[in-house]
Amino acid sequence: NIKLLNQVHAIQDRLDSKQEDSRELREQLQESQVHLDSNQEDSKKLRVQLQESQVLLDSNQEENKKLREKLQDSQARLDAKQEDVAKLRGQLQDSQARLDSKQEESRKLRGQLQD
C-alpha cells in the first residue's frame, strides 16, 4: 500500500512537472505569437513603403529620361549655334581682311594723289 502510494505521489510529481513545462511552453508560444504578429505588421508596413518608393523611383526615372532628352536637344541646338558662330567668325575674318586690303589700297591712292 505504501509502495503504491509512493508510486502515485511520484506519478503525481511527474504530472505536475509536465503540466508546469506545458504551461511555460504555452507562455513562450503566446510571446512568440505576439512577436510574430508584430513582425508581420512591420513587414506589411515595409511592403507598403517599398511600393511607395518604387512608384517614386519609377516617376523619377521617367522624369530623368525626359530631362536627358531635353538636354540632348539643347546640346544639339548649342552645337548648331556654335557652328553658326564659327561660320560668322570666318566671314568676319574674310570681311576684315578685305577691309584691311581696301584701306591699304586707299592709303596708296591717297599717297599717289598727294604726290
Buried (B, 14 or more C-beta within 10 A) or exposed (E): EEEEEEEEEEEEEEEEEEEEEEEEEEEEEEEEEEEEEEEEEEEEEEEEEEEEEEEEEEEEEEEEEEEEEEEEEEEEEEEEEEEEEEEEEEEEEEEEEEEEEEEEEEEEEEEEEEE
